[in-house]
Amino acid sequence: MLTGKKVVLRPVDIEKDFERCLGWINDRDVIHYLGKQLKPVIKEKERELLRKIATNESSVVFAIETREGTHIGLTGLHDINHFDGTAVTGTLIGDKKYWGRGYGTDAKMLLLWYAFTVLNLRRINSRVIEFNKRSLNCQLKCGYKVEGVMKKEVYKNGSYYDLVCLAVFRRGWMKRWRQYMKKSD
Ligand SMILES: CC(C)(COP(=O)(O)OP(=O)(O)OC[C@H]1O[C@@H](n2cnc3c(N)ncnc32)[C@H](O)[C@@H]1OP(=O)(O)O)[C@@H](O)C(=O)NCCC(=O)NCCS
């Protein structure tokens, strides 16, 4: 378990967490911001997918809980490459009433601390659809920098959108982490 200022990251418990996660990935407002397309969700297939992601050797997935113990989302490192020292992050606060209140930033900062300190990774990548300003702001706050744009990469409901590519390096990040943990908000 990793404890931040607002959240705790704990292992996923598929039996306990699955129905809640299913609700989130069935929510149009949530899907809108993800690479996923809107389509009927088959419960068993999604359960298997969550199990695969959570047990995949090249991924580490955490459930995000508030410090009071409410499960509000998921965050993880994927495509972990120990040779290059890289991974890709993905974060989902599924419970919308927690959006824009600093929970995503706290979860991401903890995940980066884990990636850099525990896994000894050195470069973490992320991709965001251009209109997802909340995610962009959240990542910039965590130290990611925009490295480029994949033009009209994503199709969503009749339009093509750019994908913004971001990355954060371990070098220099620890200072940001110490400042973040010191700051009282
Ligand atoms: C993206 C996500 C993880 C961010 O977590 P969060 O807890 O909502 O984000 P935070 O509150 O920590 O930070 C968001 C920042 O964006 C700002 N913000 C919030 N809503 C915004 C909006 N509509 N437009 C622009 N900025 C916005 C916030 O003010 C905050 O910045 P600030 O602290 O400098 O004011 C979460 O919103 C989420 O899971 N959304 C749905 C799924 C998703 O988009 N996943 C990421 C895919 S790349």
The ligand as an SDF file (V2000), in Angstrom:
LIG
                    3D

 48 50  0  0  0  0  0  0  0  0999 V2000
   -7.7330   12.6170  -15.7220 C   0  0  0  0  0  0  0  0  0  0  0  0
   -7.9390   12.3770  -14.2300 C   0  0  0  0  0  0  0  0  0  0  0  0
   -7.1770   11.1150  -13.8100 C   0  0  0  0  0  0  0  0  0  0  0  0
   -7.3940   13.5700  -13.4550 C   0  0  0  0  0  0  0  0  0  0  0  0
   -7.6390   13.4040  -12.0950 O   0  0  0  0  0  0  0  0  0  0  0  0
   -8.3580   14.5890  -11.2750 P   0  0  0  0  0  0  0  0  0  0  0  0
   -8.3900   14.1860   -9.8720 O   0  0  0  0  0  0  0  0  0  0  0  0
   -9.6710   14.8810  -11.9160 O   0  0  0  0  0  0  0  0  0  0  0  0
   -7.3470   15.7710  -11.5550 O   0  0  0  0  0  0  0  0  0  0  0  0
   -6.7460   16.8500  -10.5230 P   0  0  0  0  0  0  0  0  0  0  0  0
   -7.8580   17.5070   -9.7880 O   0  0  0  0  0  0  0  0  0  0  0  0
   -5.6810   16.2200   -9.7080 O   0  0  0  0  0  0  0  0  0  0  0  0
   -6.0300   17.8600  -11.5180 O   0  0  0  0  0  0  0  0  0  0  0  0
   -6.7380   18.3710  -12.6200 C   0  0  0  0  0  0  0  0  0  0  0  0
   -6.2310   19.7450  -12.9860 C   0  0  0  0  0  0  0  0  0  0  0  0
   -6.9610   20.1630  -14.1380 O   0  0  0  0  0  0  0  0  0  0  0  0
   -7.7740   21.2890  -13.7980 C   0  0  0  0  0  0  0  0  0  0  0  0
   -9.0920   21.0690  -14.3970 N   0  0  0  0  0  0  0  0  0  0  0  0
  -10.1480   20.4720  -13.8520 C   0  0  0  0  0  0  0  0  0  0  0  0
  -11.1670   20.4700  -14.7240 N   0  0  0  0  0  0  0  0  0  0  0  0
  -10.7150   21.0820  -15.8400 C   0  0  0  0  0  0  0  0  0  0  0  0
  -11.2880   21.3810  -17.0910 C   0  0  0  0  0  0  0  0  0  0  0  0
  -12.5350   21.0470  -17.3710 N   0  0  0  0  0  0  0  0  0  0  0  0
  -10.5030   22.0410  -18.0070 N   0  0  0  0  0  0  0  0  0  0  0  0
   -9.2460   22.3560  -17.7310 C   0  0  0  0  0  0  0  0  0  0  0  0
   -8.6470   22.1020  -16.5530 N   0  0  0  0  0  0  0  0  0  0  0  0
   -9.3870   21.4600  -15.6310 C   0  0  0  0  0  0  0  0  0  0  0  0
   -7.8630   21.3080  -12.3110 C   0  0  0  0  0  0  0  0  0  0  0  0
   -8.0930   22.6340  -11.8920 O   0  0  0  0  0  0  0  0  0  0  0  0
   -6.5110   20.7750  -11.9160 C   0  0  0  0  0  0  0  0  0  0  0  0
   -5.4750   21.7260  -12.0230 O   0  0  0  0  0  0  0  0  0  0  0  0
   -5.1170   22.7090  -10.7850 P   0  0  0  0  0  0  0  0  0  0  0  0
   -4.9300   21.8520   -9.5790 O   0  0  0  0  0  0  0  0  0  0  0  0
   -3.8550   23.3790  -11.2420 O   0  0  0  0  0  0  0  0  0  0  0  0
   -6.2420   23.6220  -10.6180 O   0  0  0  0  0  0  0  0  0  0  0  0
   -9.4730   12.1770  -13.8840 C   0  0  0  0  0  0  0  0  0  0  0  0
  -10.1480   13.3910  -14.0980 O   0  0  0  0  0  0  0  0  0  0  0  0
  -10.1010   11.0810  -14.7070 C   0  0  0  0  0  0  0  0  0  0  0  0
   -9.9110    9.9110  -14.4250 O   0  0  0  0  0  0  0  0  0  0  0  0
  -10.8760   11.4530  -15.7530 N   0  0  0  0  0  0  0  0  0  0  0  0
  -11.5680   10.4760  -16.6050 C   0  0  0  0  0  0  0  0  0  0  0  0
  -10.6630    9.4740  -17.2970 C   0  0  0  0  0  0  0  0  0  0  0  0
   -9.4260   10.1060  -17.8820 C   0  0  0  0  0  0  0  0  0  0  0  0
   -9.4750   11.1510  -18.4970 O   0  0  0  0  0  0  0  0  0  0  0  0
   -8.2880    9.4150  -17.7030 N   0  0  0  0  0  0  0  0  0  0  0  0
   -7.0060    9.8680  -18.2360 C   0  0  0  0  0  0  0  0  0  0  0  0
   -6.8560    9.4440  -19.6510 C   0  0  0  0  0  0  0  0  0  0  0  0
   -5.3600   10.0930  -20.3260 S   0  0  0  0  0  0  0  0  0  0  0  0
  1  2  1  0
  2  3  1  0
  2  4  1  0
  2 36  1  0
  4  5  1  0
  5  6  1  0
  6  7  2  0
  6  8  1  0
  6  9  1  0
  9 10  1  0
 10 11  2  0
 10 12  1  0
 10 13  1  0
 13 14  1  0
 14 15  1  0
 15 16  1  0
 15 30  1  0
 16 17  1  0
 17 18  1  0
 17 28  1  0
 18 19  1  0
 18 27  1  0
 19 20  2  0
 20 21  1  0
 21 22  1  0
 21 27  2  0
 22 23  1  0
 22 24  2  0
 24 25  1  0
 25 26  2  0
 26 27  1  0
 28 29  1  0
 28 30  1  0
 30 31  1  0
 31 32  1  0
 32 33  2  0
 32 34  1  0
 32 35  1  0
 36 37  1  0
 36 38  1  0
 38 39  2  0
 38 40  1  0
 40 41  1  0
 41 42  1  0
 42 43  1  0
 43 44  2  0
 43 45  1  0
 45 46  1  0
 46 47  1  0
 47 48  1  0
M  END
$$$$
